[in-house]
Amino acid sequence: MENQEAQELLLHDMEDLAKDEMPPLPTQKRGFKWWLLVSLYIFFVLSGQAIGSLLGRLYYDKGGNSKWMQTIVVTAGFPFLIPILVYFSCNPSIPNHHKANTINNTSPSIITLTLLYTSFGIFFTGDNLMYSYGLSYLPVSTFSLVCATQLAFNAIFSYFLNSLKFNPFILNSVVLLTISASLLALDSDSNIPKGITRAQYVLGLLITICASALFSLLLSLTQLSFEKVLNKETFSVKLEMQIYPAIVGTCVCVVGFFVSGEWRSLKGEMEHFGGVSYVMILVSSAMAWTAFYVGTMGLIYEVSSLFMNVINTVSLPIVPIFGVIFFHDKMDGVKVIALLLAIWGFVSYMYQNYLDDLKSKTVTRTE
């Protein structure tokens, strides 16, 4: 009798322990293929973010001025994914098994999917447009560091939408990344690019912070959609969540491009760049951002939106360094401190993730 009561008490304590922290990475299905897939998604996120940001800054530095054109390239790479979607749609036997306990058997209606994809397409377009304005007013290194606020915003939204539980290390990560971005705003005079006024620089900071907040909200909503609305366990569901909103977003961008009148400067930009160079920059940007969003959707589906944002933060040491090398951005003391604080925030989160992983393995062995 005493043994039975002791076992019940132990099980109760383990349940409380599992609920006390944020959901850990799934350990029971961490086979080699899963790690390989997640590693591939991580590579897509890091390389896509770094290359896309650098090419965007190159576009503006070489005389490009179309905000809508830079917004179009973020979503216009979806045709590269259509053959892959067709392949996986014709081979539906490639599942994601570890999600089986969170997905129900009902399929969403066509109306629900249409509203979902259309809404995400429109809001992602608005977010990308804000990022385009921010990148046009900021050095690429400053832009990248300000984007670190995504992690702080994502932690907040994940708390309300994805049942994230705060703890000292997560809170420390949020505070450090917020301070990191704030330091750049205080040191604005030494960071203003040539041809950009102080007012435009401050506006670029504010727009980029707002874009980071909206992007983080959309990531949390994407995770919620995978869990509550999209009920298929195939790889194609991740591609569909990118391709269909991208189609909507590209259509919205094309309309905005013509309504704004920016299409009139297209011929002049091509002549200024040189036709081949102009096309290569835009196509390469589209491919980079497509890879980034493939990795984004994959990490959200396989792990969580917050984990995806943490991986995205790893690009912080990469983009500013390349910005200094290729665009001669200033790497002054304040920016170095901001960079170190951002890295510290990232390490703080990863350490908490490590503790959660150990705790999850302990619970699994005990059960």
Buried (B, 14 or more C-beta within 10 A) or exposed (E): EEEEEEEEEEEEEBEEBBEEBBBBBBBEEEEEEBEEBBEEBBEBBBBBBBBBBBBBBBBBBBEBEBBBBBBBBBBBBBEBBEEBBEEBEEEEEEEBEBBEEEBEEEEBEEEEBEEBBBBBBBBBBBBBBBBBBBBBBBBBBBBBBBBBBBBBBBBBBBBEBBEBEBBEBBBBBBBBBBBBBBBBBEBBEEBBBEEBEEEBBBBBBBBBBBBBBBBBBBBBBBBBBBBEBBBBBBBBBBBBBBBBBBBBBBBBBBEBBEEEEBBEBEEEBBEEBEEEEBEEBBBBBBBBBBBBBBBBBBBBBBBBBBBBBBBBBBBBBBBBBBBBEEBEBBBEEBBEBBBEBBBBBBBBBBEBBEBBBEBBEEBEEEE
